[in-house]
Each structure stands twice: as structure tokens, then as C-alpha cells.
Amino acid sequence: MKQKRVRIIKEDGTEVDAVAPVILSASRATDIPAFYSEWFFNRLERGYCRWRNPFNGADSYVAFKDVRFIVFWSKDPRPLVHYIDRLEEKGIGCYIQYTLNDYEEESLEPGVPPLAQRIETFKMLVDKLGKGNVIWRFDPMILTDKISIDNLLEKVRNIGNQLQDYTEKLVFSFADIASYRKVKSNLEKSGINYIEWNEALITEFARKLSVMNRDCGWNFKLATCGEKINLDQFGIQHNRCIDDELITHISWQDKLLMDHLGMKIKTPTPCLFGNAEIPDKAIILDDRHYALRTRNNRDLGQRKFCGCISAKDIGQYNTCPHGCVYCYANTTTDSAIRSFNRHNPLSETIIK
């Protein structure tokens, strides 16, 4: 989907071109909910932000006038609890991709709050937004000389048992260390003896996770993020983290958003000889409505095996101070902390 462009007037009175997205991603590049919520909601009120391209360093502007939906990504989205009402007032829908891992013992995520607090935050957000609006991610799954497949599964079991009544889905990926030189370097400098996943290890993990999902009575939808391997035999799907189907379930009564997505909202036609016929690919919304997708919204600018639809991400790399040892979005933790210390919640961009 091509992004609409508009002219906006900045705070200093100058006029500039800006992209005007309908769906925002906040953000794959940094943890906006944890560290930059005040900035984000300040910018939402101002009507625009300035975004820096991570590949060429060029600045551009993003106008918020047409925003109808936001996908948040976070490991500590507790600050959002205080801001959700603002989105409702503006008629903006949202859901949260909540990465809730357990690497406390191994200190792979030194800057995140204690696990118990993060689980409490998950439940608070579900109470605020609804069960389907907070998605559990255990991402990435990491193997080391101290973390085996069975260790990982026990970590998943512990969290899953506590979230059973609060989520419908578990999304995960397998750490691909070799593809990110800086991640490999940071792990080695930290003395982490990682083990690369291969097809046999992935298959073993998937089989055991599928059995656990059944035996624990969770019946979560299981899905991988950005993975090539097909795990259909274990009931594990390829995920769309920015998902037009989920957005439709949440906000199907927003006509502007549905038009943007190419979703046609239909009412079943009564059938003379039985129940109304509903097309096989229909997205069931309630007893009287379903949606039909009329176009493919996949974002071709993402990784080859990413299923996300098009959205404008407004994050900035090298700004997340969680300090996760495996992070691909930071060059080093120290550089991210230095960036964070320069943050001004009143500025146009996350980091000047």
C-alpha cells in the first residue's frame, strides 16, 4: 500500500512534506512504550514527528492526521496503561506485541523488570484492552551451553501457565546469531556460548511445544515470526505480527480503516434451505458480520519470510537501553544508553 503524502506546518512555522500513514508501528526498532511513551503521546497531540532513516541518516516527517491504528512492540509496556484512554478518545485502535521472555537467570535481558512484574503488567493491559489485544511473544528462543530445549520449554511452561486466561496466542522465533555480526560479537564479548538452531533442533522444539500446548490445556494459537521453516505438522503457523485480520477483528466498525485495508464487511444472506452461506475465506466478526479481504496488504519491504502488512514504523535504532545481549537494534548497550540520555520528550524526534 502506497503511503499518502501531505503538507504539514511544523512547530517553528515552516511547511514540509510528510507521509500520512493509517497504521503506525511503534516500534520494531526500539521500545517506545517502555522508554518513550511520553514523547510518543506528546507527538500524537502535536500531530507529527520527525523520523530518521537508519540506512542513509536522512530525516523525514510523519503526520498523524490519518492514523486509525497502532501496533505497539515492547518488553515493558506498563507506561501505556496511563495513555490508552487517549487513544480511545481519538478513535484510534491498538494492540500490543508483548515480548515476555524469561532469561533472568542467564542475565540476557539485564534492563527489563523482574518477570513477576512483567506478567502483572501483561494482565493489567489485558484488563484494559481486552484479551485479544495483547499478544504474548517469547522472542527469540535462544540455545546456549546453559539453555537447552527442555530448559526453554520449562520457561515457556512457567509463563504460559500464568497467562492461560489472558492471551490466545504465542508467537516466537529462533535466534539467528550468524546473520547478525554485531549480535554474534556482543554475545561472545559477554561470554555467552550460543548454539545455532538447525532444522533438527527446531523440529524437536516445535514437537515438544505443541504437545505442551495441548497437555497444559492452553490451546494457544502457536506461530513463528519471520521463519522460513514450515511447522504446519505441529499446528504452528507463520505469523503476521502487523496483521490485517487481527486489526479487522478489533476495529471492523471503523469504515475508514477497513477501506484502507480493503476489507469488505458483509452480513450473511439468509438461505432458504438452512444456515446462511459464508465464503470459506471469510473473517468471522460476530454472529451477524464477516469480512472479506479484497487485496494482499503484505509489506514487501520487510524480510523475505515476514508476513506483516504495510505500516509506518517510527522507531529509531540504537536507542533502547534494555541492554538485551542478543539485541540486533543496538550497536552496543553503551551507545544505546548514551542515546537515551540525550532524549527530550518534547523534541520532534526520539533522539536529536
C-alpha positions in Angstrom: 0.0 0.0 0.0 1.4 3.3 -1.0 1.6 5.9 1.8 -0.3 9.1 1.3 1.7 12.3 1.4 0.6 15.7 2.8 2.0 19.1 3.7 2.2 20.0 7.4 3.2 23.1 9.3 5.9 22.4 11.9 6.1 24.0 15.4 8.6 26.6 14.1 6.1 27.6 11.4 7.8 26.1 8.4 6.0 23.9 6.0 7.3 20.4 5.0 6.2 17.3 3.2 5.2 14.3 5.3 3.9 10.8 4.9 0.5 10.3 6.4 0.1 6.6 7.4 -3.1 5.0 8.5 -1.3 2.3 10.5 1.7 3.0 12.8 4.3 0.6 14.1 5.8 1.7 17.4 8.2 0.1 17.1 10.4 -2.7 15.8 13.5 -0.5 16.2 13.2 0.5 19.8 10.9 0.1 22.9 8.7 3.2 22.6 6.2 2.0 25.2 8.9 1.4 27.9 11.1 4.5 27.3 9.4 6.9 25.0 5.6 6.8 25.8 5.6 10.4 27.0 7.4 11.5 23.8 5.0 9.5 21.6 1.8 10.8 23.1 3.2 14.4 23.0 3.9 13.9 19.3 0.4 12.5 18.8 -1.0 15.7 20.2 1.3 17.8 18.1 0.2 15.9 15.0 3.6 14.8 13.6 7.1 13.5 14.3 10.4 13.5 12.6 11.9 10.2 11.7 15.5 9.3 10.8 16.2 6.7 8.1 18.6 4.1 9.6 20.2 3.4 6.3 21.1 6.8 5.0 20.6 9.1 8.1 18.1 11.3 6.2 15.3 12.9 8.2 11.6 12.9 7.1 8.3 13.7 8.7 5.3 11.5 9.7 1.9 13.2 10.0 -0.6 11.5 12.4 -3.8 13.1 10.9 -5.0 9.9 9.3 -3.8 7.3 11.9 -6.5 4.8 12.8 -4.5 2.0 14.3 -1.2 1.5 16.2 0.7 -1.7 16.8 3.0 -1.4 19.8 6.0 -3.6 20.4 7.5 -3.8 23.9 9.2 -5.7 26.7 7.8 -3.4 29.3 4.7 -1.6 28.2 3.5 -0.7 31.6 3.6 3.1 30.8 0.9 2.6 28.2 -1.6 1.8 30.9 -1.8 5.6 31.6 -2.2 6.6 28.0 -4.6 4.0 26.5 -7.6 6.3 27.2 -6.1 9.0 25.0 -6.2 6.6 22.0 -9.8 5.7 22.7 -10.7 9.4 22.8 -9.1 9.8 19.4 -10.8 6.7 18.0 -7.5 5.0 17.4 -7.3 1.3 17.9 -4.3 -0.7 19.0 -2.8 -4.0 20.1 0.5 -4.8 21.8 3.1 -7.3 20.7 4.4 -8.0 24.2 7.8 -9.8 24.3 7.7 -11.6 27.6 10.8 -13.9 27.9 12.4 -15.5 30.9 16.2 -15.1 30.7 16.6 -13.8 34.3 18.9 -16.5 35.5 21.2 -16.1 32.4 21.1 -12.2 32.6 20.4 -11.9 28.9 18.0 -9.1 29.4 19.5 -7.1 32.3 17.4 -4.0 31.8 13.9 -5.4 31.9 11.9 -5.5 35.1 11.5 -8.7 37.1 9.5 -11.5 35.4 6.7 -11.3 38.0 6.2 -7.6 37.4 6.1 -8.1 33.6 3.5 -10.8 34.0 1.5 -8.5 36.2 1.8 -5.7 33.5 0.5 -8.2 30.9 -2.6 -8.9 32.9 -3.2 -5.2 33.6 -3.1 -4.4 29.9 -5.4 -7.3 29.1 -7.9 -5.9 31.7 -7.6 -2.5 30.0 -7.6 -3.5 26.3 -9.1 -7.0 26.1 -7.7 -10.5 25.8 -7.1 -10.5 22.0 -5.3 -7.1 22.1 -2.2 -8.3 24.0 -0.1 -10.9 22.2 2.5 -13.0 24.0 5.8 -13.2 22.3 8.7 -15.4 23.6 11.2 -14.0 21.2 13.8 -15.1 20.4 14.3 -18.6 21.6 18.0 -18.9 22.4 20.1 -22.0 22.9 23.3 -21.9 24.8 25.6 -24.2 26.7 23.3 -23.4 29.7 19.9 -23.3 28.0 18.7 -26.5 26.4 15.5 -27.1 24.5 14.0 -28.6 27.7 15.1 -25.5 29.7 13.4 -23.3 27.2 10.2 -25.3 27.3 10.1 -25.1 31.1 10.5 -21.3 30.9 7.6 -21.2 28.4 5.5 -23.5 30.6 6.0 -21.3 33.7 4.8 -18.1 31.8 2.1 -19.9 29.8 0.5 -21.3 33.0 0.3 -17.8 34.3 -1.1 -16.3 31.1 -3.5 -19.0 30.2 -6.6 -16.9 30.8 -5.0 -13.7 29.5 -3.9 -14.5 25.9 -4.9 -16.5 22.9 -1.6 -16.7 21.1 2.1 -17.4 21.5 4.5 -16.0 18.9 8.1 -17.0 18.8 11.2 -17.1 16.7 14.6 -18.9 16.8 17.7 -16.8 17.4 19.7 -16.5 14.2 23.0 -15.4 15.5 25.1 -15.9 12.4 23.0 -13.4 10.3 23.9 -10.5 12.7 27.6 -9.9 13.2 27.1 -7.4 15.9 24.8 -9.8 17.8 27.4 -12.6 17.5 30.1 -10.2 18.7 28.1 -8.9 21.7 27.3 -12.5 22.8 30.9 -13.6 22.5 32.1 -10.5 24.5 29.6 -11.4 27.2 30.8 -14.9 27.4 27.6 -16.4 26.1 28.3 -19.7 24.4 25.4 -19.8 22.0 24.2 -22.7 19.9 22.8 -22.1 16.4 19.4 -23.6 15.7 19.2 -26.2 12.9 16.3 -28.0 11.3 16.5 -31.0 13.7 16.6 -28.8 16.8 13.7 -26.6 15.6 11.6 -29.7 14.8 12.3 -31.2 18.2 11.3 -27.9 19.9 8.2 -27.5 17.8 7.0 -31.0 18.5 7.5 -30.7 22.3 5.9 -27.2 22.4 2.9 -28.5 20.5 2.5 -31.3 23.0 2.9 -28.9 25.9 0.2 -26.6 24.5 -2.2 -29.5 24.4 -1.3 -31.2 27.7 -1.3 -27.9 29.7 -4.8 -27.1 28.3 -3.7 -23.8 26.9 -4.8 -24.3 23.3 -2.9 -21.2 22.3 -2.5 -20.4 18.6 1.2 -21.0 18.0 3.0 -19.0 15.4 6.6 -18.3 14.3 7.8 -14.8 13.4 9.9 -14.4 10.2 10.9 -18.1 10.0 11.3 -20.0 6.7 10.7 -23.4 8.1 7.2 -24.9 7.8 5.9 -26.3 11.1 2.3 -27.0 10.0 2.5 -30.6 11.1 2.7 -29.3 14.7 -0.1 -26.8 14.3 2.3 -23.9 14.2 1.6 -21.2 11.7 3.6 -18.4 10.1 2.6 -15.2 11.9 1.7 -11.7 10.7 2.8 -9.5 13.6 1.2 -6.5 12.0 -1.9 -8.4 11.0 -4.9 -7.0 8.9 -7.1 -9.9 10.2 -6.5 -9.1 13.8 -6.9 -5.3 13.1 -10.2 -6.1 11.5 -11.4 -8.2 14.4 -10.6 -5.3 16.7 -11.7 -2.3 14.6 -14.1 -3.7 12.0 -16.6 -0.9 12.7 -14.1 1.8 11.6 -15.0 2.2 8.0 -12.0 4.4 7.1 -9.6 1.8 8.4 -11.5 -1.1 6.7 -11.4 0.9 3.4 -7.7 1.3 3.8 -7.2 -2.4 4.3 -9.5 -3.4 1.5 -11.8 -5.2 3.9 -15.4 -5.6 2.9 -17.8 -6.0 5.9 -20.7 -8.3 5.0 -23.9 -9.6 6.5 -24.7 -13.3 5.8 -27.5 -13.7 3.3 -30.3 -15.9 4.7 -30.6 -19.2 2.9 -33.9 -20.8 2.1 -32.8 -24.3 3.0 -30.6 -23.8 6.1 -27.9 -21.6 7.5 -26.6 -18.6 5.5 -23.7 -19.4 3.3 -20.4 -17.7 4.3 -17.4 -17.8 2.0 -14.5 -20.1 3.0 -12.0 -17.2 3.4 -14.3 -15.0 5.4 -13.1 -13.5 8.6 -15.9 -14.1 11.1 -16.5 -11.0 13.3 -19.7 -11.8 15.2 -23.0 -13.6 14.7 -24.1 -11.1 12.0 -21.0 -9.9 10.3 -17.9 -11.2 8.5 -15.1 -9.5 6.5 -13.7 -10.4 3.1 -10.1 -9.4 2.2 -10.1 -7.9 -1.3 -6.3 -7.3 -1.7 -3.0 -8.5 -0.4 -1.6 -6.0 2.1 1.7 -7.7 2.7 4.7 -5.3 3.2 7.2 -6.2 0.5 9.8 -4.0 2.2 10.2 -6.4 5.1 12.3 -9.6 5.4 11.6 -12.4 2.9 9.6 -14.5 5.4 7.9 -11.7 7.3 4.1 -11.8 6.9 3.4 -8.3 8.2 1.2 -5.9 6.3 2.3 -2.4 5.4 2.6 0.1 8.3 4.9 3.1 9.1 7.5 2.3 11.8 8.6 5.5 13.7 11.3 4.0 15.9 15.0 4.7 15.8 17.8 2.2 16.2 20.4 2.4 18.9 18.1 4.0 21.4 16.8 1.1 23.6 18.6 0.8 27.0 17.1 -2.6 28.0 20.6 -4.0 27.4 19.5 -7.3 25.9 22.7 -9.1 24.9 21.2 -10.6 21.7 19.7 -7.3 20.5 20.0 -6.6 16.8 18.7 -3.0 17.0 21.7 -1.6 19.1 25.3 -1.4 18.1 26.2 -1.7 21.8 24.3 -1.2 25.0 26.5 1.7 26.0 25.8 3.5 22.8 22.0 3.0 23.3 22.2 4.3 26.8 24.1 7.4 25.6 21.4 8.0 23.1 18.7 7.5 25.7 20.3 10.1 27.9 20.0 12.7 25.1 16.3 12.1 24.8 13.9 15.0 25.2 10.2 14.1 25.4 9.3 17.5 23.9 11.5 17.1 20.7 10.3 16.2 17.3 12.3 13.0 17.1 13.2 10.4 19.7 16.9 11.3 19.7 18.2 14.6 18.3 
